[in-house]
Amino acid sequence: MSKELVTALNALEEEKNIKADVLVEAIEEALKKAYEKNYDDADNVEVTFDQKKGNIKVYSVKTVVEDVEDANKEVSLSDALSKNKDYELGDEIKFEVTPSDFGRLAAQTAKQIIMQKVREAERGNIYDNFITYKDEIITGEVEREDSRFLYVILPGQQEAAMKPEDQMPNEKYQMGDHIKVLVSDVKNEAKGPQVFVSRTHPDLVKRLFESEVPEVYDGTVEIKSIAREAGDRSKIAVYSHNENLDAVGTMVGQRGARVQAIVNELSGENMDIVEWTEDPVEFIKNALNPAEVVDVIFDPENERAVTVLVPDYQLSLAIGKRGQNARLAARLTNFKIDIKPESERDAVMAELENPTPAVEEVVDAFEEE
């Protein structure tokens, strides 16, 4: 067993990149516990494993004392001096107590430790591998589905889980389908690494454009923000670091080829690409595309709130179906946007100049009276 164990440790170090020293330390600790449990329940033993020869020995560690009270843990000074005249009170002496049948227990324990460490190493390798892919796109194959997740097999036969909220509402997944997913999270859990992927995360749109548009990949065109309602519509704000390059046109491509490739990958999800600018007024106007904006009026009491005036006949267009256009524009710009028809300008200005008191203010005034 000893020679086989040495061979196994060396092989593991080469093949699994598990340091032999780490394995030996774990084996020694496990054998110590096994000895304490199966023999005399002593807590003052040491187990050593000779990494070169493969020999395993058990030692009882005793302290040199004047008068022995516990023979399992102490040795008299006179007995210690009979072994070596240099021993003094308080020294610790090791006495070999290796049982004759300890080899079988040692072999079983060592096997268990090795298997455990191999599993830990494999889990660690999986985690280290996939944590580098976090927030990146990987193509996987749909494997199966249960009540909690859709399972996707990634390269290396690693299984990833997709939560219901990460699945596109306009897609039906079949076993064997190849789909592009974003690695949204990697958790190193007790039962092993768990990889989570998504088709609805806004960063999936960003990564798809990086792969389709070289100018985005090299940083010439920057995606400043994304607001997404997965499977239906996304708004993307872009900025060109080259004044001679049109950011929106670059993203769209000739005859819309580039953006169409993204739309196809996302099963028909519409893409509104608008120009980002430092001027919040212009940015908000761009974000509400395709509606025309007459004016953007800032709330004097809230710097992140605006009222947007649009032509009366474009009110429904600006708000969008079920409020989607206004909602995505607000998320894209990080402004609270209230859309009003141009005909209500006077009422809007009057309200901003004389805002209606909050409920709390009315209550306070009433109580003061």
C-alpha positions as CSV (number, residue, x, y, z in Angstrom):
1,M,0.0,0.0,0.0
2,S,2.8,2.4,0.9
3,K,4.5,2.4,-2.5
4,E,1.1,2.6,-4.3
5,L,0.2,5.6,-2.2
6,V,3.4,7.4,-3.0
7,T,2.8,6.7,-6.7
8,A,-0.7,7.9,-6.5
9,L,0.3,11.1,-4.8
10,N,2.9,11.8,-7.4
11,A,0.5,11.2,-10.2
12,L,-2.1,13.5,-8.7
13,E,0.4,16.3,-8.5
14,E,1.2,15.9,-12.2
15,E,-2.3,15.3,-13.5
16,K,-4.6,17.2,-11.2
17,N,-2.1,19.9,-10.0
18,I,-2.7,18.9,-6.4
19,K,0.4,19.5,-4.3
20,A,1.6,16.3,-2.7
21,D,2.4,18.2,0.5
22,V,-1.2,19.3,0.8
23,L,-2.4,15.7,0.4
24,V,0.2,14.4,2.9
25,E,-0.9,17.0,5.5
26,A,-4.5,16.1,5.0
27,I,-3.8,12.4,5.2
28,E,-1.8,12.8,8.4
29,E,-4.6,14.8,10.1
30,A,-7.2,12.3,9.0
31,L,-5.2,9.3,10.3
32,K,-4.7,11.0,13.6
33,K,-8.5,11.3,14.0
34,A,-9.0,7.8,12.8
35,Y,-6.4,6.5,15.4
36,E,-8.1,8.4,18.2
37,K,-11.5,7.0,17.3
38,N,-10.5,3.4,16.7
39,Y,-7.8,2.8,19.3
40,D,-7.3,4.4,22.7
41,D,-9.1,7.7,22.1
42,A,-5.8,9.5,22.8
43,D,-5.6,13.2,21.9
44,N,-1.8,13.4,22.1
45,V,-0.8,11.4,19.1
46,E,0.9,12.4,15.9
47,V,0.8,10.5,12.6
48,T,3.7,10.9,10.1
49,F,3.8,9.9,6.5
50,D,7.2,9.4,4.8
51,Q,6.6,10.9,1.4
52,K,9.6,9.1,-0.1
53,K,9.3,5.6,1.3
54,G,5.5,5.6,2.0
55,N,5.9,4.5,5.6
56,I,3.1,5.6,8.0
57,K,3.9,5.8,11.8
58,V,1.9,6.8,14.8
59,Y,3.6,8.4,17.8
60,S,2.3,9.1,21.3
61,V,3.6,12.5,22.4
62,K,4.4,12.7,26.2
63,T,5.6,15.5,28.4
64,V,8.5,15.0,30.7
65,V,7.4,15.5,34.4
66,E,8.8,14.9,37.9
67,D,5.8,12.8,39.0
68,V,3.6,11.0,36.5
69,E,-0.1,11.4,37.0
70,D,-1.3,10.4,33.5
71,A,0.8,7.7,31.9
72,N,-0.9,8.2,28.5
73,K,0.4,11.8,28.3
74,E,3.4,12.0,30.7
75,V,6.7,10.3,31.2
76,S,8.9,10.6,34.3
77,L,12.2,12.5,34.2
78,S,14.1,9.4,35.2
79,D,12.6,7.3,32.3
80,A,13.3,10.2,29.9
81,L,17.0,10.4,31.0
82,S,17.4,6.7,30.5
83,K,16.6,7.3,26.9
84,N,18.6,10.5,26.5
85,K,20.5,12.4,29.2
86,D,19.7,15.7,27.5
87,Y,16.0,15.6,28.3
88,E,14.7,18.2,30.8
89,L,11.4,18.8,32.5
90,G,8.7,20.1,30.1
91,D,10.3,18.5,27.0
92,E,8.1,16.4,24.7
93,I,9.1,12.9,23.7
94,K,7.6,10.8,20.9
95,F,7.0,7.1,21.4
96,E,6.0,5.0,18.4
97,V,2.7,3.3,19.0
98,T,1.8,2.2,15.5
99,P,-0.7,-0.7,15.7
100,S,0.1,-3.8,13.7
101,D,-3.2,-3.6,11.9
102,F,-3.0,0.1,11.2
103,G,-2.2,-0.4,7.6
104,R,-5.7,-1.3,6.5
105,L,-7.2,1.7,8.3
106,A,-4.5,3.9,6.8
107,A,-5.2,2.7,3.3
108,Q,-9.0,3.3,3.6
109,T,-8.5,6.7,5.2
110,A,-5.9,7.8,2.6
111,K,-8.2,6.7,-0.2
112,Q,-11.1,8.8,1.2
113,I,-8.8,11.8,1.6
114,I,-7.4,11.5,-1.9
115,M,-10.9,11.3,-3.4
116,Q,-12.1,14.2,-1.4
117,K,-9.1,16.4,-2.4
118,V,-9.5,15.4,-6.1
119,R,-13.2,16.5,-6.0
120,E,-12.2,19.7,-4.3
121,A,-9.5,20.3,-6.9
122,E,-11.8,19.6,-9.8
123,R,-14.4,22.0,-8.3
124,G,-11.7,24.6,-7.8
125,N,-10.6,24.3,-11.4
126,I,-14.1,24.6,-12.7
127,Y,-14.7,27.7,-10.6
128,D,-11.3,29.3,-11.6
129,N,-12.2,28.5,-15.3
130,F,-15.7,29.9,-15.4
131,I,-15.1,32.9,-13.1
132,T,-12.9,34.3,-15.9
133,Y,-16.0,34.1,-18.2
134,K,-18.2,36.1,-15.9
135,D,-20.1,38.8,-17.9
136,E,-18.9,37.1,-21.1
137,I,-20.9,35.3,-23.8
138,I,-20.6,31.5,-24.2
139,T,-22.5,29.3,-26.6
140,G,-24.2,26.4,-24.9
141,E,-26.5,23.5,-25.7
142,V,-29.9,23.3,-24.0
143,E,-29.9,20.0,-22.0
144,R,-33.1,19.8,-19.9
145,E,-35.6,21.8,-17.7
146,D,-37.1,21.3,-14.3
147,S,-39.4,23.3,-12.0
148,R,-36.5,25.7,-11.1
149,F,-34.1,26.1,-14.0
150,L,-33.4,25.5,-17.6
151,Y,-30.1,23.7,-17.8
152,V,-27.5,24.5,-20.5
153,I,-24.3,22.5,-21.2
154,L,-21.3,24.8,-21.7
155,P,-17.9,23.9,-23.2
156,G,-16.1,21.3,-21.0
157,Q,-19.4,19.6,-20.2
158,Q,-20.1,22.1,-17.4
159,E,-23.8,22.4,-16.6
160,A,-25.1,25.9,-16.1
161,A,-28.5,27.0,-14.8
162,M,-30.8,29.6,-16.2
163,K,-33.5,31.0,-13.9
164,P,-37.0,31.8,-15.3
165,E,-36.3,35.5,-15.2
166,D,-33.2,35.0,-17.3
167,Q,-35.2,33.3,-20.0
168,M,-36.5,35.3,-23.0
169,P,-40.3,35.5,-22.8
170,N,-40.6,35.2,-26.6
171,E,-38.4,32.1,-26.8
172,K,-39.2,28.4,-26.4
173,Y,-36.2,26.3,-25.7
174,Q,-35.9,22.7,-26.9
175,M,-33.3,20.1,-25.9
176,G,-30.3,20.3,-28.2
177,D,-30.8,24.0,-29.1
178,H,-27.6,25.9,-29.3
179,I,-28.0,29.4,-27.7
180,K,-25.7,32.2,-26.8
181,V,-25.8,33.1,-23.1
182,L,-24.2,35.5,-20.7
183,V,-22.4,34.0,-17.7
184,S,-24.1,36.2,-15.1
185,D,-22.7,34.6,-12.0
186,V,-20.4,31.8,-10.7
187,K,-20.8,30.6,-7.1
188,N,-18.4,28.4,-5.3
189,E,-20.9,26.4,-3.2
190,A,-20.3,23.5,-0.9
191,K,-21.7,21.0,-3.3
192,G,-19.6,22.4,-6.1
193,P,-19.3,25.4,-8.4
194,Q,-22.7,26.6,-9.8
195,V,-22.7,28.6,-13.0
196,F,-25.7,30.8,-13.8
197,V,-26.4,32.1,-17.3
198,S,-28.8,34.6,-18.8
199,R,-30.5,35.6,-22.0
200,T,-32.2,38.7,-20.5
201,H,-29.3,40.6,-18.9
202,P,-28.6,44.0,-20.5
203,D,-24.9,43.1,-20.8
204,L,-25.8,40.3,-23.3
205,V,-26.8,43.1,-25.7
206,K,-23.6,44.9,-25.0
207,R,-21.4,41.8,-25.6
208,L,-23.3,40.9,-28.8
209,F,-22.6,44.4,-30.2
210,E,-18.9,44.0,-29.2
211,S,-18.7,40.8,-31.2
212,E,-20.6,42.2,-34.2
213,V,-19.1,45.8,-34.3
214,P,-15.3,46.1,-34.3
215,E,-15.5,49.8,-33.3
216,V,-17.3,48.8,-30.1
217,Y,-14.8,46.0,-29.4
218,D,-11.8,48.3,-29.8
219,G,-13.4,51.2,-27.8
220,T,-13.8,53.7,-30.6
221,V,-17.6,53.6,-30.1
222,E,-18.7,53.3,-26.5
223,I,-22.0,51.9,-25.2
224,K,-22.8,54.3,-22.4
225,S,-26.1,52.8,-21.2
226,I,-28.6,50.1,-22.0
227,A,-32.3,49.9,-21.0
228,R,-33.8,46.6,-21.9
229,E,-37.2,44.8,-21.8
230,A,-35.9,41.4,-23.0
231,G,-37.6,39.9,-26.0
232,D,-39.4,43.1,-26.9
233,R,-37.3,46.2,-27.0
234,S,-34.0,47.7,-26.0
235,K,-32.6,51.3,-26.1
236,I,-28.9,51.7,-26.4
237,A,-27.0,55.0,-25.9
238,V,-23.7,55.2,-27.8
239,Y,-20.9,57.7,-28.1
240,S,-18.1,58.0,-30.6
241,H,-14.6,58.9,-29.4
242,N,-13.7,59.7,-33.0
243,E,-15.5,62.9,-34.0
244,N,-15.4,61.8,-37.7
245,L,-17.3,58.6,-36.9
246,D,-21.0,58.5,-36.5
247,A,-21.7,56.3,-33.5
248,V,-25.3,55.4,-34.4
249,G,-24.5,54.7,-38.0
250,T,-21.6,52.5,-37.0
251,M,-23.8,50.4,-34.8
252,V,-26.5,50.1,-37.4
253,G,-24.2,49.2,-40.2
254,Q,-24.7,49.2,-43.9
255,R,-28.4,48.7,-44.7
256,G,-28.8,47.8,-41.0
257,A,-26.8,44.6,-41.3
258,R,-25.1,44.9,-38.0
259,V,-28.1,45.7,-35.8
260,Q,-30.1,43.1,-37.7
261,A,-27.7,40.4,-36.7
262,I,-28.3,41.3,-33.0
263,V,-32.1,41.4,-33.6
264,N,-32.0,38.0,-35.2
265,E,-29.9,36.5,-32.3
266,L,-32.4,37.9,-29.8
267,S,-35.4,36.5,-31.7
268,G,-36.7,39.8,-33.0
269,E,-36.1,42.1,-30.1
270,N,-36.2,45.7,-31.4
271,M,-33.1,47.9,-31.0
272,D,-33.4,51.7,-30.6
273,I,-29.9,53.1,-30.9
274,V,-29.5,56.7,-29.9
275,E,-26.6,59.2,-29.5
276,W,-25.4,59.8,-26.0
277,T,-24.4,63.4,-25.1
278,E,-23.3,65.2,-21.9
279,D,-26.2,67.6,-22.4
280,P,-29.1,66.1,-20.5
281,V,-31.7,67.9,-22.6
282,E,-30.3,66.5,-25.8
283,F,-29.8,63.1,-24.3
284,I,-33.4,63.0,-23.1
285,K,-34.7,64.1,-26.5
286,N,-32.6,61.4,-28.2
287,A,-33.8,58.8,-25.7
288,L,-37.5,59.4,-26.5
289,N,-36.9,58.7,-30.2
290,P,-38.9,58.2,-32.4
291,A,-41.1,60.9,-30.9
292,E,-40.3,64.6,-31.4
293,V,-39.6,66.6,-28.3
294,V,-40.6,70.3,-28.1
295,D,-39.1,71.1,-24.7
296,V,-37.5,69.6,-21.6
297,I,-38.3,71.4,-18.4
298,F,-36.4,70.6,-15.2
299,D,-38.1,70.3,-11.9
300,P,-36.6,73.0,-9.6
301,E,-37.0,70.8,-6.6
302,N,-35.6,67.6,-8.1
303,E,-32.6,67.7,-10.4
304,R,-33.3,64.2,-11.7
305,A,-36.9,64.9,-12.7
306,V,-38.1,66.5,-15.9
307,T,-41.3,67.3,-17.7
308,V,-41.1,66.7,-21.5
309,L,-43.5,68.5,-23.8
310,V,-44.3,66.8,-27.1
311,P,-46.7,67.7,-29.9
312,D,-50.2,66.7,-29.0
313,Y,-50.5,64.3,-31.9
314,Q,-47.3,62.5,-30.8
315,L,-48.2,62.0,-27.2
316,S,-49.1,58.4,-27.6
317,L,-45.9,57.8,-29.7
318,A,-43.7,59.4,-27.0
319,I,-45.3,57.4,-24.2
320,G,-45.3,54.2,-26.3
321,K,-47.3,51.0,-26.0
322,R,-48.1,50.4,-22.4
323,G,-45.7,53.2,-21.5
324,Q,-42.7,51.3,-22.8
325,N,-41.0,54.1,-24.7
326,A,-41.1,56.5,-21.8
327,R,-40.1,53.8,-19.3
328,L,-37.1,52.7,-21.3
329,A,-36.1,56.4,-21.9
330,A,-36.2,57.1,-18.2
331,R,-34.0,54.0,-17.4
332,L,-31.6,54.9,-20.2
333,T,-31.1,58.5,-19.0
334,N,-31.6,57.9,-15.3
335,F,-34.2,60.7,-15.2
336,K,-37.7,60.6,-14.0
337,I,-39.6,61.7,-17.1
338,D,-43.2,63.0,-17.1
339,I,-44.5,63.5,-20.7
340,K,-47.2,66.1,-21.4
341,P,-48.8,67.4,-24.6
342,E,-47.5,70.8,-25.8
343,S,-51.0,72.3,-25.3
344,E,-50.6,71.9,-21.5
345,R,-47.4,74.0,-21.3
346,D,-49.1,76.8,-19.3
347,A,-50.5,74.4,-16.8
348,V,-47.1,72.6,-16.5
349,M,-45.3,75.9,-15.9
350,A,-47.8,77.0,-13.3
351,E,-47.5,73.7,-11.5
352,L,-43.7,73.9,-11.4
353,E,-43.8,77.5,-10.1
354,N,-46.5,76.7,-7.5
355,P,-46.2,73.0,-6.8
356,T,-49.0,71.2,-5.1
357,P,-48.1,70.6,-1.4
358,A,-47.3,67.0,-0.5
359,V,-49.8,65.2,1.6
360,E,-47.5,65.4,4.6
361,E,-47.3,69.2,4.3
362,V,-51.1,69.5,4.2
363,V,-51.4,67.3,7.3
364,D,-48.8,69.3,9.2
365,A,-50.5,72.6,8.3
366,F,-53.8,71.3,9.5
367,E,-52.3,70.2,12.8
368,E,-50.7,73.6,13.4
369,E,-54.1,75.2,13.0
